[in-house]
């Protein structure tokens, strides 16, 4: 078993190429978790701006856009960086992930320095609607918050291995809506969430589709018993596109608790959207995210990879 820091570590090959290794314990089925892969992209950007682009003094990723064009796999991965635009306030890089000579994920990442940002600021008075339940995080470790409970074991944990890395706390009375999933999470091993971990956080929550399939909230506490959904997963939900807008620089040592709201606006013909809001204990918005996701059978996840013709005309991951 690997820690988040170990699993997302990258090594420079030269000034614009980096290597990483995707471990099996951060997978969904046979495929590395999309949020985990996103965090490795964030780590590549962080390393690149600390080394090759250190003179820019732009250590913080503020936006990320990734296209998952093919499924990834366990093992060695190479990240190639192209400096697209280097500016005084923001700089943008293009990053591509390859495995076995296949280009699998491509994206653009923009960095800045959140600590030195200046300009007009207005209080929008944004609030979650519907409102989430108040929480006392100091009571979470002993599972004594009156409105939140810990889900000790997530459904399909053997298939969704990446979900075992965090502790999940859900509303005791169930979610506000079947299209919404609210949670508080922390790393199971006590590590803190850093800005590089926001990719993983933005993709780690109950699968909203399963609320509709069962017609109830399987994560709610009912009659002091946690309901479940059996042992065998029937669906895989691969990410097609993931966008991330990071609003706040977390401390270098990280923070223990983060709140996440995931909401789906439309689920139709095997495709759905997810809007993600990540907040800290102070109620500040840490990051916003938006996903486009497919609903597939698990056989698509576990299937042997088909041979592809060389070059960009090769078939997609799906």
N, C-alpha and C positions, 0 to 999 in steps of 0.2 A: 504494500500500500504506500502511495506517495502523498506528500503534502502538496498543497496548492503551489507553494514556491518551488518545490522540486519539479512538479509536473509542468510548470509553465516557464521554466528556466530556458534561456536561449544562449547560444555561444556564437560570437562573431566568426565568420569564415574570412571575410575581408570587410572593407568599409561599407559595403552595400548588400551583403549576403549573410544570413544567419541560419543556424541549425537548431533544431529542437527534436525532442522525442515524445510522441504521444503515448502515454501508458494506458494499459487496459482498464485500470480502475477508474478512469475518467470517461468511460464510454456509456452510450445508450446502445445496448445490444453489442454489435461489433463495430459501431461507428463512434468515434470521439464526439463527445457532447458539443453541440454548436456553440454554447456559451463559453465552454472551456476553450475551444479553438479561438473564439473572439478574444478571450483574455490573453492567449499567446500572441495574437496580433498586437494587443495593447502593450505587451511586454517587449515585443520587437520594436515598436515605436518608441517606447521609453528608453530602451538601450540605444537606439539609433540617435536620439536627440541628446543622450548623455555622452555619446562618443563622437561619431562622425559630424553631427550637427550641434555640438556643444556650444559653439560660439553664438548660436541663435538665442540661447537662454530662454528656451520655450519647452519646459519640462512636462507640461500637462497636455494630454490629449483632450480636446474639447468636442470634436465630432469624429465619428467613424461610420463608414458605410461599407458593408461587406455583401458580396454575392457568392453564395455557395453553389458553384456550378457543377461540382461532382462530390460524391461522398468521400470523406477522408477515411483514414485507416490507422490502426495502431502501428507505431514504429517511427522511423526517422522521417523528418520533414525539413524542407528548405524554404526559407523566406527570402525573396528578392525585393529590394527596396529601390525605388526610383524617386529622386528628389524632383517633385513637379514644380513647386513654387516656394521660394524662400523669401519671406517678408519680414518687416520689422515687428508687426503685431501678430501675424499668424504665418505658419508654414505648412504646406501640404505635401504628403508623400503618397506614392502608389505602392502597395505591397501585394505580392502574389505568393501563394503557398503552393508548392509542388511536392508530390510524392511519386516515386518511380516514374519520373519524367511526365507526370500528369499535372496540369494546372487545375487545382481543385477549388481554391477560394481566392477571390481577388477583391481588392478594396482600396478605398482612399481614406486617409487619416490626416486630420488637421490638428496641429499642436499650437499652443500659446503659453503664456505665463499667467495663470489665474491670479496669482498673488500680486501682480503689478497691473492688472486690468483697470482701466479708468474710463469714465464716460457717464452719460445720463443713467440714472437709476430711479425706478418708480416702484412703489409697493402695489402689487396687483391684487392682493388679498385672495389669492387662489386658495381653494380648499377642496378636499376630496368630496365628490358627490356620487353616490350617497356617502355620508361620513363613515369612516371606519371606527371601530370600537377603541376607546382609550386603553392604554397599556401601561403597566408598571414593570419595566424590564428588570428591575431588581428582584422581582418575584419569579422570573422565568426559570432560573436555575433549579428551583425547588418545585416548579410547576404549580405555583399557588396564586397566579394571577386569576382573579375571579371571572375575567372575560375571555381569556386565551388559554389554550391547552397545547401541550406538546404532542405531536403525532410521532409516537416512538418508532414506528416502522412505516415507511411509505409503501403504497401499493407497487407491486412489481419491482421491488428493490433489486432483485437479482438481475433483472433485465436493464433497469435504469441505475446502473452502478454509480454514475456521477451524482445521483441524488442522495447518496448515503454520506456525502462529505459534510453536510450541514444538518443542524437541528431545525425542525420546522415547528412553528407555533401558529395555530389557526384559531379563529373565533369559536368559542365553546358552543354558541348557538347556531353555528353554520354561517356561510357566506351571505352577504347582503342580497346577492342575486346569483343565478346560475351562470351568468356571463362574466362574473367578477370573482377573482381569487385574491384575498388579502392574506398576508403572512408577515411574521417577523422571523428572521433567520440569523443564525450565527454559525461559524465554522465549528464542527464537532470537536476538533482538536484544540480549540481555544485561540487559534490564530485570528488576527484582525483582518477586516476587509479593507483593502487599499483601492486606489483608483484602477489598478491593473485587474483587480478581481471583479470590477463592475460588469464586464462582459459575461462572466459566469452568473453573477447575481441576476442580471437582466434576463436570463434564460432558465431560471430555476424556480419553479412554482407548480402548483397542481395543474394538471391538464384539464382545461375548461371543457373540452369536448366530453370528458367522462362524466361531468355533472349532468349533461344532457342525455347521454346514453343510459344512465341509471335513473334519471328523473329525480335525483336527490343529491345531497352533499355528503359524499362518502368520507369526508375528512372531519365532519362535525362530531362532537361528543354527544351521544344520545344514551340516556339511561346508564351513564357512567361506563359505557362500552364504546370502543372505537370501532366503527364499521369499516369494512374492507371491500376489496373488489376481486378476491381470488388471487391465485398465484401466477396466472399466465396472462401476459400482455397480449392484446390482439392488434394494437395499432402502434405505429411509429409516426412521429410528427417532425419530419426534417424541416429545418429552416431553409428558406429560399433566399430571403433578404433580411438583413438585420442592420438597423440604424441606431446609433447611440449619440446622445447629446449630453455631455457631462457638464454639470453646472457648478460643482464644488470640488475643491482639492481636499481629499481626506488626509489625515495625518500620516506621516511615513510609516508609523507603527500600526496604522489601521484603526478601525473602530470595531467593537464587538458586535453590535446589533444594527441591522438595517431592516426597514419596513419596505415591502414590495406590494404594489397592487398591479395585477395583470387583468386586462379587460379585453374581451372579444366583441367587436361590433357586428361582424357578419361571419357566419360559417355556412358555406354553400359549395356544393359540388366538389367536396374534398379539398377546399382551400379556405384559409381563414387568416384574419389579422389578429395581432395582439398589440395592445398599447400598454406600456409598462411605465410605472412611476416608482422611483426609488427615493426613499426619504430616510433621514437619520433620526436619532432620538430627540433632537431639538425640533423636529418638524420641518427642517430645511430640505428642499429638493436637492438631491445629490445628482440624479441623472434621469433622463427620459429616454425611452427606447420604443421602437416600432418594428414589428416583425411581420413578414409574410411567411406562412407555414402551410405545408401540405399534410393531409391525413392519409397515410398509407398503411397497408398491412405490414406486420412485422417481418414477413417473408422478404420484403424488399430490403429490409435492413440486413438480414442474415444471408442473403443470396450471394453466391460466388460472383465476383466481379467479372463482367464480360470484357473481352478484348476490344479495344477501341482502335480506330484508325488514327494514325499519327497526326499531330497538328491541331489547330483550333477547330477543325471541322468534326473532331471526334464527338461521340455522343455525350450527353450530360450524365450526371451521377444517377439520375432516376430512370 
